[in-house]
Amino acid sequence: MRAAAAFLSLVLAITIVPAQPAATVSTLPLPGGKATYVVSQGHLKAASSQNWVRLGSYRFATNGTVTAALYLWWQRHPEARQRTATVPDLGCTTKAGGSRSRPRACEVLTAGGFTGAPDESRTGTYTVSGNVLTIRWKIAQAWTEQWYVRPSPDRRLARLDLKHSTLATHGYGYGSNAALGTRRAMSSVKAFPGSLRQDLTSWAGGKLVASGDQPFGNSAFRACATTTSCLTYLQPSSRGACQKSGGCPKYGGGTRLNISSIQYYLTKISNSDRRDTLWHWCTCLAMERGEFCYTGNSHVKPLMQVIDDKGAFRGWVGAEASFSTTGSRAADMMAVFRITDFR
């Protein structure tokens, strides 16, 4: 009986031990309360000929992880310009080179590889302390980034201002809770009611140039009747570009003909994500070569649309990756920039 009683007491003792609570998974605040960001960053140093720019997206999760998908353009591995297969129709272009109101009907070019999948995919961890976001990438090379996080006045966007990076020297980022597959049509770009302005840092010929608060005249672009994914604009003249001393000794500004117009093309790259591209070149440069569509060192500027929490278009972050067709790295043109209403 004593043995039975002892055994029963042991069973009761075991059965009344309270269950331990399940382990909880900690959650972290999203940077600025936003899960998806479009980002442009670059390593741009005047004395270097191995500069690079990156453009793409960051996705943050409340478990403290971040995933990046980025396009990389690097002077160490220059890429030729790439055709987009988009030729604006005659509703927004002309086949007569002398027109002063419409750009020429040319197939739009972009930076090499931008019509395909991103070059890089990497993961990391992040923390937010006050208004500072810190990212540590899980790659072989140590790479840490810090950004100031700034909410927009309407709280529909968050802006990233680069504070420090192990590898990058310049950068811009904008985030919301809109899916990365959310984008707006060119009709929305043209009709955007706000004021889009550009901030840019560019590299060319061993020199860095920073410019800010430049107006971007989206409403001045002409909508195409058939190729609705494209907008065009012919800037009638330019003060600093397209000059006699800038590669147009016969036709440029300062010559008897004094042609300093610029051909601009803005087009969608993808239906399923934020990619757009901007292409522009001096009319006189094509004329110097006896070409209708310029095949030399035109400006190719991949873009990622900034979309806010309500799915509205708010501008772009972008990069320039215009590698010289002559093979001279000194003649490359590289930049990181933003064109937005929240700066």
C-alpha positions, -999 to 999 in steps of 0.1 A, spaced: 0 0 0 29 24 8 44 17 -26 11 23 -44 5 55 -25 40 67 -32 35 60 -69 2 78 -70 17 108 -53 45 109 -79 20 108 -108 0 136 -93 31 156 -88 40 152 -124 6 160 -138 2 192 -119 34 209 -131 23 239 -151 31 240 -188 59 264 -199 48 292 -222 59 289 -259 89 310 -270 78 343 -285 92 357 -317 104 392 -313 93 418 -339 112 450 -349 97 482 -361 100 487 -399 122 516 -409 98 546 -410 70 520 -408 76 510 -444 84 476 -458 96 483 -494 122 508 -505 136 518 -539 173 527 -535 200 543 -556 236 544 -544 271 548 -557 308 548 -551 318 580 -568 352 595 -561 369 620 -584 403 603 -585 389 568 -591 382 551 -625 366 521 -607 334 539 -596 301 520 -595 264 527 -591 236 504 -579 198 507 -583 171 484 -570 150 476 -540 152 467 -503 125 447 -485 123 447 -447 106 422 -425 97 426 -388 119 397 -378 149 420 -384 159 408 -419 163 428 -451 166 415 -487 182 435 -516 177 431 -553 200 454 -572 214 463 -606 251 470 -606 271 491 -631 309 492 -625 337 509 -644 357 478 -638 332 459 -660 317 485 -684 285 475 -703 273 487 -736 239 505 -739 210 482 -745 180 485 -768 146 485 -751 125 476 -782 105 508 -776 102 532 -806 80 561 -798 53 566 -825 48 597 -847 23 611 -822 53 621 -800 83 620 -824 92 629 -859 111 613 -888 121 647 -901 153 657 -883 146 694 -887 115 695 -865 118 719 -835 89 705 -816 93 667 -814 123 644 -808 134 620 -835 117 586 -839 145 565 -824 146 532 -804 151 541 -768 183 529 -752 190 521 -715 220 509 -694 232 474 -702 214 446 -684 185 468 -671 159 450 -692 167 417 -675 169 404 -639 189 422 -612 226 414 -609 226 410 -572 205 395 -545 217 396 -509 203 395 -473 212 411 -441 199 422 -407 188 457 -396 181 477 -365 164 510 -360 175 534 -332 157 567 -332 157 579 -367 188 559 -378 185 527 -397 216 503 -396 220 475 -421 246 448 -419 248 427 -451 257 390 -448 283 389 -475 320 379 -475 331 415 -474 321 436 -444 294 460 -455 274 482 -431 251 510 -441 235 537 -420 206 559 -432 186 587 -416 149 579 -419 126 608 -426 88 605 -428 70 626 -454 45 653 -441 16 632 -453 32 600 -437 27 581 -470 64 579 -477 97 575 -458 129 589 -471 164 575 -466 193 599 -464 227 582 -464 246 587 -432 274 562 -436 284 533 -457 314 510 -458 314 510 -496 291 537 -510 297 574 -510 263 587 -521 227 573 -519 190 580 -519 160 558 -509 122 560 -506 99 536 -490 62 528 -485 40 498 -480 30 495 -516 41 462 -532 72 464 -554 49 453 -583 29 485 -579 37 511 -606 20 539 -624 15 545 -661 32 572 -681 -1 591 -682 1 594 -644 37 606 -646 28 633 -671 -2 644 -651 15 644 -617 3 676 -600 32 682 -577 66 697 -582 93 672 -591 128 684 -585 162 667 -590 192 663 -567 222 646 -583 259 637 -578 276 629 -611 311 618 -621 328 625 -655 363 630 -666 377 626 -630 354 653 -616 325 652 -592 296 676 -597 267 680 -573 236 698 -582 203 702 -564 168 716 -566 166 713 -604 130 713 -617 119 683 -638 92 694 -662 72 662 -665 42 681 -678 62 694 -707 67 659 -721 45 648 -750 24 617 -746 26 592 -775 -6 582 -792 2 545 -797 33 538 -776 16 548 -744 45 535 -723 67 564 -735 69 602 -732 91 625 -752 104 660 -750 125 682 -773 143 708 -752 147 737 -778 181 749 -765 205 745 -736 230 769 -722 258 746 -710 254 715 -731 254 708 -768 280 736 -775 307 741 -801 333 733 -775 314 703 -762 318 681 -793 297 700 -818 322 722 -837 300 724 -869 264 724 -855 264 732 -818 257 763 -797 281 790 -807 283 780 -843 265 796 -872 238 770 -871 237 772 -833 218 740 -826 218 732 -788 185 712 -786 183 680 -765 163 649 -774 146 633 -743 128 600 -740 112 586 -709 98 550 -711 86 521 -690 109 490 -688 85 466 -670 48 460 -664 55 441 -632 78 463 -612 90 499 -608 116 501 -637 115 531 -661 144 547 -680 154 581 -692 175 586 -724 188 619 -737 214 633 -761 223 665 -779 209 668 -814 241 683 -827 261 652 -817 241 630 -841 244 657 -868 282 658 -864 282 620 -872 257 623 -900 233 601 -880 196 604 -874 197 585 -841 228 591 -820 250 560 -814 277 577 -794 279 586 -757 243 593 -750 230 595 -714 213 564 -702 196 567 -668 177 537 -653 150 547 -629 128 531 -602 95 547 -595 87 560 -560 52 549 -551 35 559 -518 12 540 -495 -19 549 -516 -2 537 -548 4 572 -561 34 582 -582 59 604 -564 89 605 -586 120 583 -590 154 573 -577 179 568 -605 214 561 -616 234 570 -647 256 543 -662 268 558 -695 300 540 -704 320 555 -732 318 539 -766 355 548 -772 367 525 -743 381 554 -723 369 553 -687 377 590 -684 348 596 -709 323 576 -688 293 594 -672 280 581 -639 256 595 -613 231 588 -586 201 610 -582 165 615 -571 136 632 -588 108 636 -563 83 660 -546 97 650 -511 133 659 -507 
